[in-house]
Amino acid sequence: MRALKGVSFELQPGEVHALLGENGAGKSTLIKVITGAHQADGGSLFVAGGEVVHLTPSKARELGIACIYQQPSLFPDLSVAENIGLRLQKTGAFSRVRWGRQRSRAIDLLQRIGAEISPDAEVRSLSMPEQQLVEIACALGSGARIVIMDEPTASLTQKEQHLLFKIIRDLRQGGVGVIYISHRLEEILALADRVTVLRDGESVGTNPVDELTESQLIKLMVGREVSSIYPPSEGEPGEVVLSLEGLGCSASGVGGVTMDVRAGEIVGVAGLIGAGRSELARILFGITPADTGGIVLNGERISITCPREAIARGIAYVPEDRRRHGVILEMPSAHNMTMASHPRLFPGNWLRFNAESLLAREFIRDLGIKASGPEAPGGSLSGGNQQKVSVARWLATRPKLLILDEPTQGVDVGAKSEIHRIIRRLAREGLAVLMISSDLGEVLGMSDRIAVMRGGRLVEWIGREQADAHSVMAAALGTNGKDAA
Amino acid sequence: MSRFSRELTVAGALGLLLLILAVFAPNFYHLQPFISRLTSQMPALVAAVGIALVIISRQIDISIGAQLSMCAIIASVAAGSGLPLGAVILTSMGAGVLMGALNGVLVAWVGLPSIVVTLATMVAWQETLRLWQQGRMLALPEGIQWFGLSQAAGQTAVISVSLTIVIAAAWAMKNLALGRFIYAVGSDAEAARLAGIDPRRTTFGVFVLMGVLAGLAAVLNLVQSPQVQPNCGDGLELKAIAAAVVGGVAINGGRGTLWGVLLGLLLLANVNPALTHFHLPPYWEKAIQGLVILLAVLADGLGRRKRPR
């Protein structure tokens, strides 16, 4: 799969250029190419009129390209001044650190962006937005001509946002080009001069912001037909299997989630990265137990404090990180499949190899897993087959509720539609399915109903009939999707 | 790497060494010295079984030498006070349980890194012994050496107990759910937790088992001589860890078999006698052992690079 295909992008001095796109549209890849973290395998890059070949991160820095990531990359144990000094001074291992100069430089830079941060504070003690300000000070100090900001407002308060916007406008005034990535359309409309929208790794156009409305932006982002390759929904859903009543966990920033999931139903959970979807799954599975609200499973009010309890209650969770958490790569597939069902399959903790191998063969046949046999180690399988082994592990627990977290991420097209058919079949057989996915087509194609999350809350329900890419994306972004004005 | 390639390689190296000795130094196989040498390795073998489980679960225990010394001294004090042999053995293993449990609590529940915890407990036990015994040797009462049997019978007993431990542990690692939990936790503790396995309980259990085996190893060491030194376990940790690593236990957890550990220990243990029989200076022992360990780790590194990531 290509992450970027023939994208043209241009940034002028003194311009704020917004970059917009769904999860996985290629924004991060583009940034990585510009900062030299990834090498483009086609096309060329010009900085200030000169072509740059073979860009590396240090070369990018020399060219005046600075990137401020969502998660600041500072040294937490060093002071603010030391961090700025390290970033700005190119020193040999044995050259002297000029403490006084380093400190006064830091004070000067912090003042220029209006940040009230002591240069002697340990970075560990700073809040996230304060750390971002230090990053900006570094960018400023390095004389950056191109500053990239990746969702800089995600963790900022209103007041801090205003300060940040003022700083960005100052940068623009000073002739710096700013590439601004954000999911908040109103910010883009207020701040940016131009916006480039990426979709599936391709640029769908660069436009001056004045000519666009929120609704048009969303259209540009999603603008694709949902293909009919998805297996159809069928039958009426049965009894309510799971209901959540104002469920929340302050530690993971999720709150007030109320929903019902019925037997035989696939509920898609849509939202942007960081909207709290995986966090919700982790609450339900007892990884980060809930501290508010209630869970009712099969009519019984329960609390879940650890995964073992969740499994015993009939909840299964196919985690997002397949290679780390879904399968144990060193272990034979059969062992992987029985991993979560020991109490059921092996009473008294005696392994039964016949039963295990039988179960493994059954799953290999049923799910169409391409493996040389039950003994094939998880690591020897392809991504799609690993995912099927992970699904098999959880089906072996005989769950009532199956939570899938990005079930087809990084899986090839063929395996993807096989997994979709499996999920649909499981629902038909009476399983309640909660499917988290960043793949908009998958959410629209598979879900009987779609729950859209934003900022740790469930903000909207969309039925299968009403659901289209535009309505889901509008809900995830938090705009009504209609033209303001 | 196929599944038992490491075990086969080590077995091949050991076989080659034994073959060379058979051809060029047949004295090596004179029964009495052969059995004595084998017997003297058995405490390390038992400890290596324990450390292998600890390493497979992605932890380390460097306090096992100090644990063995402590168990041996406690056992000999118990023996000196007139306790019967069975009670002495239980005392030694009980002391091991307590020391293992302390490590286990600190690592599994408090969440401290095992290398730091066991370094601290190692020093603690060593210094306790130093204060308590002031370096004195303890003479053991009659009826302890060779379990009160003849030397030949005692040696047979030591070897058969040790091999039984290896076989039982290897069998349990394959056939009991517990074994699979240890592999799973060592591969990825979070993955194991998501599958409903409690990594803390598993880790704790492994450290306690290590303590039991250290206690048993202390007994097997104790019965081989008429007196005990308070530093009798010094260096055991390195010997046991080396045997595990050479035998194919992955130092970052999740992989390895106890058969490999058995072979690894025998290979390392035969370096010294081989030198003697070839009239080479014994100073080479450590260097050659080091080389064997390095080759083993190198094989891991190369094998790992080839695996799909």
Contacts between the chains, C-beta under 8 A, distances in Angstrom:
chain1	res1	chain2	res2	distance
A	285	B	194	7.5
A	287	B	193	7.7
A	287	B	194	7.2
A	306	B	198	7.8
A	307	B	193	5.9
A	307	B	194	5.5
A	307	B	195	7.4
A	307	B	196	5.3
A	308	B	196	4.2
A	308	B	197	7.7
A	308	B	198	6.6
A	310	B	196	8.0
A	311	B	195	8.0
A	311	B	196	4.4
A	312	B	196	7.8
A	317	B	194	6.8
A	319	B	194	5.9
A	324	B	188	6.0
A	324	B	190	7.2
A	324	B	191	6.3
A	325	B	188	7.1
A	325	B	190	6.1
A	325	B	191	4.6
A	325	B	194	5.3
A	326	B	191	7.7
A	328	B	183	7.8
A	328	B	184	5.9
A	328	B	187	4.5
A	328	B	188	6.3
A	328	B	191	5.8
A	328	B	254	7.5
A	329	B	187	7.4
A	330	B	183	7.4
A	330	B	187	5.4
A	330	B	254	5.1
A	330	B	255	5.5
A	331	B	183	6.7
A	331	B	184	7.2
A	331	B	187	6.9
A	335	B	180	6.2
A	339	B	180	7.7
A	339	B	184	6.5
A	339	B	192	8.0
A	339	B	195	4.4
A	339	B	197	7.6
A	340	B	195	4.2
A	340	B	196	5.2
A	342	B	177	5.1
A	342	B	180	7.9
A	342	B	196	7.6
A	342	B	197	7.9
A	346	B	177	5.5
A	349	B	176	5.7
A	349	B	177	4.1
A	349	B	178	6.4
A	350	B	175	6.9
A	350	B	176	6.8
A	350	B	177	7.5
A	351	B	174	7.8
A	351	B	175	5.4
A	351	B	176	6.6
A	351	B	177	6.1
A	351	B	180	7.1
A	379	B	307	6.4
A	379	B	308	6.1
A	380	B	308	7.4
A	393	B	195	7.0
